Amino acid sequence: MKPEVFIANRYLSTTRNSFSVSILKWIGMIGVGVGVFSLIVVISVMRGFERDFERKILGFQAPVLLEIAAADAAKLPDLETLKQHNPLVKDAERRIEGELVIESAFGTSSGARVRGIDKPLSDMVGVGELQLISPVENPLKTTDEDLPGVVLGTELAAHLQVHPDFKDIVRLVFPFGDISPSGEVLPRIRRFRVVGLFDSGFYEYDSKFALVSEGMANRLFGEYGRASLALYLENNSKSQELKKHLLATYQDPPWSISTWEERNQRLFQALLLERLGMFVLLSMIVLIATFNIFALLSMLVLEKIPDMAVLRTMGFRLKDIRRLFLWHVGKIGLRGTMLGGVAAIGVCLYLYFFPYELPPTYYIEHLPISFEPLNIILMMALGPVISVLAGIYPARQATKPVIAEVLRYE
């Protein structure tokens, strides 16, 4: 064991310190622990919300989307060709989307985005956390009294006051449609029977989207619709890599390409900014605790100046004296960090295995926790590092007094 470590353990940490020094020591240690505890728990919860948003977004959106006008839908690349040249692609589905107005028999109406899909809902590869509430196996292909079926988001159905159990009928009104003999543009109006509901867990989708078959969507929107090819990956984090590969493979493609991160950039930037702000705010707790550590070391230096002079006469170098004090405050910060870190990890594990139920107004069942070891290690490193930084100036002051002046009256 190095001499400075031995002295810091046996002498600077002794219980013979004054009452004020002991109080400052405990306040600093507890303050660092509370700061680290708050950082780990709050950031883990916020990261959990972010992960939950990602799962719900990917449950309804595609990681990579190729879009083009419906009139040029034939120019979209073939799925089998994409799979051959891009091993990242797991599956795909063709879509036609557009915006219109949905009206119910009760006089309520709402703007909505209708998506036409080319496969049964049960086979949707991007369904993620999407929950289907339907009395039939393949609702979009089911007709009742010559009416096609439509599946609505739960919030949209609640607003329109319709439900599949009652076989309610809704009208889909698209303002740009056929041209009358007089030259006027007539809206396209189609009647659909509500045959199912979906719950994506994301209010924006549940309140704005309706699902129909691809053929019916094409009849509704015609050339005004937006055709797309939704690509699903084995690893969604490689969506940017796939986009670069597609742009390199197809020179000046007629379709646009976007990833799920780009389509939700504002949302995730807001979440990142909120998480960064909370990190800075909670770091202030650790910073305030280090003020106590700074005061502690300053008082300790004043008490131990004669002893440091004696050590200087015994051959200790200036950097050895500084290292002795820094080792002492670093140990205080480390103890506080371990105290807060262990408590925070225990709370996070408890919330992970025994989730805390939230009220229905939060649109999420349980308080989400994202347990990321690397982030926890980085946050736990904050306490000792700031503590050592707070002790640099007092430690330098301990080496300034002249040995002869200190020991003259000893």
Secondary structure, DSSP 8 states (H G I E B T S, - for coil): --HHHHHIIIIITSTTS-HHHHHHHHHHHHHHHHHHHHHHHHHHHHHHHHHHHHHHHHHHS-SEEEEEEGGGGGGS--HHHHHHH-TTEEEEEEEEEEEEEEEETTS-EEEEEEEEESS-GGG-TT-TT-EEE-SSSSGGG--BTTB-EEEEEHHHHHHHT--GGGT-EEEEEESS--B-TTS-B--EEEEEEEEEEEE-S-HHHHTTEEEEEHHHHHHHHGGGSEEEEEEEESSGGGHHHHHHHHHHHSSS-SSEEEEHHHHTHHHHHHHHHHHHHHHHHHHHHHHHHHHHHHHHHHHHHHHHHHHHHHHHHTT--HHHHHHHHHHHHHHHHHHHHHHHHHHHHHHHHHHHHS--B--GGGS-SB------HHHHHHHHHHHHHHHHHHTHHHHHHTT-S-HHHHHTT-
